[in-house]
């Protein structure tokens, strides 16, 4: 992030804090409870948001060496991503072209080639079929290489579009945020730890929680609230993405510090929501990458990677990383945020609410749901046009 952008965000945050309020929309708004209950809407979201858009599936350091691979299944399609000797990433459907068996086993590993455990068909890391036992049994010439999927390494992360033979352009997806994220140089950071947690809640409920600074004083009173001011937030839309900042306690004393010495990550917590399902939280000395994968209407896979600067994973610092991981992941995320969101999930069918209220300072939640609805409407329009072009045949 450019220094002038940092200073501008600090100025705005100081302004709302000194005014005794926070950033406010013109009015409150409502989210229908059916946004989290409708099976038809959930299915449409999975089709629209989770099959055609680039989605972060790893940090680049998790597949750093030639021959490294990882598998990914949370998008409902088996994927395998490999790194070649020249550093290039390749993505494929993790499916043998002979009889459809799963090809790469295990979540991660390092291989020179992939050998199917069913019949021994063998593929290079670029997906090319190089060996078939008893090849005389397959006389017909046809394409039996692995089926590619689009992957791209950008801003330190591995992105994928989980549709066979698809295209990808992460810079286009990110728009104005592309240069901003590149400026953090997360490609020169490393993944210290990644965990995958399955919990019983609708995926959008957890996104809502990350877009809401209103709950910090109450929900996180025994964990991290001591570091923050109460409900002092600023947010900007970069459709379909959102950038938000929440004031930390040192903001109170900032006017006594020379402007040139203002420390961005000391006085605020920066969060990016990258549509449709990833949240980046910039802590004072590390970054959380959270990606939410919907498994069912009421079940979500919560993937969290702790990303730290390269070269600081020493024995002395490891104790620090372990301690802050326990605070943020085990306490804040698992014992506070997820428990609260599961409590919301448990009451969705009670009939107590037909809609949820977003206060004037909870407008980023409204932005998020508006973008989801726009994506669904685009799909409906495109399907309708396709059907008309084919004489009404569905």
N, C-alpha and C positions, 0 to 999 in steps of 0.2 A: 504494500500500500504506500502511495506517495505521502511524503511528510505533510503536504498541504491538506490532503484528505484527512489525515489523522488530526491535525489541528482544527479543521473545520468540524469534525465530529465532536471533539472535546468542547469547542466553543458552544455548539448547539446543546450539548448535554449540560454544560454549566448554565446556559441560559434558562433551560426548563427547571433546573434545580433551584437556581436563585429566584425564580418567579414563584416558587412554592408549589409547583405542579409538575406535570410531565407532558410529553407530546400527546395531543388529543385529536381525535376525529371530530367531525361536526356533531355526530349523534352516535348512540349505541346501535347495535345491529343484532340480528338473531340468526342462529344456525339451526335448521330443522334437525331434530333428533334422527329422522330417517336418513340423514347423511351418514350415519353410523350403523343404521339398522337394515337398510334396504339391500336385499340380496342382489337385485337387478343393478343397483348403482355400484355395489362392490364389484360385480362381474365386469361392468363397463369400465370401471377404474383400472382393473387389472389389464383389460385389453388395450385401453387407451394409453395408460401411463407407464406400464411395465413391460411393454413389448417393442415399442418403437422409439423410446427416448434413451439417450446415453445415461447410464447409471453407474455410480462408483461401486466397484466390487472389491477393491484392495488398494493398499498403498504400494507404490512402485518398489519399495525396499523389501516387500514380502515376496518378490519374485525377481531377485537382484542378479543372480548368477546365470550364465549360460547353462541351459538344461533344466533350470528351475521350472516348475509348473504348479498351478493350483487348480482345483476344481471348484465349481460354484453351482449350486442347485436351487438357491432360494428364490430365483425368479420363475421357477416352475419348469425350466428347461435345463437339462444337464449341459454344463459348459466346462471346457478345459482351456486354460490360457498358458502359453509356453513362452520362454525367452530363448531366442536363437543365439548362436555364437556371435553374431554381429550386433547383438543387443536388441534386435527387433522383437516386438511382441506379436504373437499370433493367437487368435481365438478360434475355437471350433466347437461344434456340437460334440459332446463326449460320448459318441455313439459309433461303434464299429460299422463299417459299410458292408460287411458280409451278412451277419444275421442280427445286427442291432444291439449287441451286448455293450454294456458299459465298458469303456476303454481304460481310462486312467482311474486307478483306485486311490483311495486316501485323499485327504484334503490338500496335501502339498507333497512335494518330492523333487528329485532331480533325476532325469533320465536322458539317455542318448537317443532313445526311440521309444515309442509306445507299442507294446505287444499285447494283443487281445488275449485275455485269459481263457477264452472259450475255444478258439481254433488256431490261435497263433498268428493271425494277420498282423503285420508290423508296419508302422507308419513313422516317418521322420517327424521332427518337431515342426516342420513347415506343413505338415498334414499329408505329405505325399506317401502313397502306398508303395512300399519297397519290397514286401515279401508276402507270398501266400503259400503255405505248405501245400504240396501236391497241386501246383498251379495248372497242370494239364486239365484239371476238372473244371476250369473256368475259362473256356476258349473264347468267349465273346469279349470284344473290345468295348469298354465303357468306362466312364469316370467312376472310380471307386476310392478317390482321395477323400479325406475327411471334409465334412461340410463346414465352410468358414462362417464365423460370425464376426461382426465388426468390433474391434477393440482399439483403444487409443490411450497412450500415456500422456497426461497433461496435468500441469500444476501439481505434480508429485503423485497423482493418483492414476489407477487403472480404471478406465471406463469401458463399458460394454453395452451394445444393443443386442439383446438376446433373441434376435430373429435371424434365421438362416439367410446368408448372402445379403445382409443389410449394409447400409452405409452409416458413417459416423462423422460428426464434425463438432467436437466439444467447444471449440472457440465460438462457433455460431450459437450453440446453446447458451453459453455463458454471457455472450454479448459484452456489455461494459464491465462486467465483473471478471472477464478473462484476464485482463492485464493486472487487475487488482490482486487476484489470487496468485498469478505468476510472481508478483512482487514479494510474496512471503517466502519464496524459495523453498517450498516444502519438498521439492525433489531432492534436496540435500539434507532432509530429515530422515529418520528411520522409525519403523513401527516397533515400539517397545513391547506391546502386548495387544492381542486381539481376542475378544470373546464374543460368543454368539449365545444369546439368551432368548428362549421362547417364553412368551407371556400371553395371558388371556386378555387381550384388548384389541380394539380396532386400530389399525395403523395410523389413521388420521388423528385419533385422540392424543397420541404421543407427539405428533408434529405440533398440534395445538399447544401442548405443554411447553415445548421449546420456543414457541413464539410468544410466550406469556411471561412478562417480568413481574406481574401483579402478585404471584403466589409466593415469591421468595421469602418474604418476611414470616409468613405463617408456616408454609410447608417445610421450609429449610431452616427453621429457627434454631435447630440444634446442630446444624452441620455447617453451612456456608453463609448464612445470613449475616454473621458478624463481619463479613468482608464487604457487604453491599449497603447501599442506601435503599430506602423503601420506595419502590415503584417510581424510579427515575430512569426513563428509557427514551430512546430515539430510534426510529426505524425508517428505512427507505425501500421503496419497491423498485426492482429492476426486472419487470415482468418477464418470466414467471417467478423470478427469485426474489429473496428478501434479505436485506442486511439490517441487523439491529445491534444496538449497544445498550448496556445496562451499567449504571454508575456504581463504581466501587467506592469505599469509604475515603480513600485519599483525595477524591475529588473535592471534598469539603475544604481542604487546605491548599488547593491549587493556586488560588489567587496570590498566595505568598511566595510562589515559585516563579522564577523568570520563565517567560513563555518558551524560550528556546530550550529550556530544560524539562519541559513537560514530557512525561513518560506515558506513552499511549496505553500500554497493557497494564500499567500500575493503577490507572484511574478508571478503567472501564473493562467490561467483558464484551468481546466482540463475537457475534454469531452470524453465520451465513446459513440461510436455508436455500439449498440448491434443489430446485424442482426436478423430480417430484418427491424425493424421499430421503434426502441426505441433509444432515446438519453438521456444520463445522463450528466448534466452540473453541475460541482462542483464550486459553488460560494464561496466567502470567508467564510461564516458561514452557508450555507444551500445548498441544492441540488435540481435541477429541474429534474423531470422525465417527458420526453415528449414522447408520443407514437402516431404515425400517423396511422390512420386506413382508407384505401381507401373505400369510399362509392360509387363512380362512377369515371370514367376516369378523370373528372374535378372537383371532390368534395372529400374533405378529412375531417375526424373528427380529430381534434388536441386536445389531452388530455394532460393536464399539471398538475402535482402534485408538490406542494411545500413541501419539506421534511426537517424538522428541528430537531435538537437534542432534545431528550426527556427531560422534566423537565424545559424547558425554555419558555413555552407558558404562561408567566406571563402578567399581565396588562401592566407593564412597557415595556416588550419586544414586546408585541403585536403591539404597534405602529410602532416598527422597522420592524417587519415582514410585516405589512400592507404596509409600505412605500416602502420596497424593492420589494414586490410583484407588486405594481403599476409600479415601474420602469421597472422591467424585463418582466412581463407578459403583462401588458396593453400598455406600451410604446414600448419596444424592440420587443417583439414577435408580438403583435397584430397590432400596428400602423406602425411598420417599416418592420420586416421580412415578415409578411403575406401580407402586401400591395405590397411589392416588388415582391413577388412570384406570387400574383394574376396578376400583370402587365405582368410578363413573360407568364403566362397562356393565357392572352388575346391576345397575339401575336403569339401563336403557329401555328395557321392556316393561318397566313398572307402570308406565302411564303417568308418572309424576310430571313429566315435561314433554310438551310437544316440540319445544325448541329450547336451545341454550342461548343465554344472553352474552354478548361481547360488549364490555364497557367501552367507553370512548378511547381508553388507553390500550385496549386489546385489539385494535384495528388490524395488526398483522395477521391475526387468525382469519379475519374477514377476507383479507387479500388472498390468503392461501386457498380458502374454499372457493373464492371467485375464480381462481386459476384452474382449479380442478373442474369446476362446472364448465368453464370455457372449453377445456380440452374435451370433455364429454360431448358438448354441443357440436364441436368441430367433427368429432367422429360420427355423430348422428347425421350431420349434413353431408359428410363425404359418403356415408353408406347410402343415403337417399339419392345422391347424384349418381352413384354407381349403378343403383338399381334402375333408375330412369334410363341411363345409357344402355342398359341391357334389356330394355323393353319391360321393366317391372319385375323381372325374374330375381328372386332373392337368392 
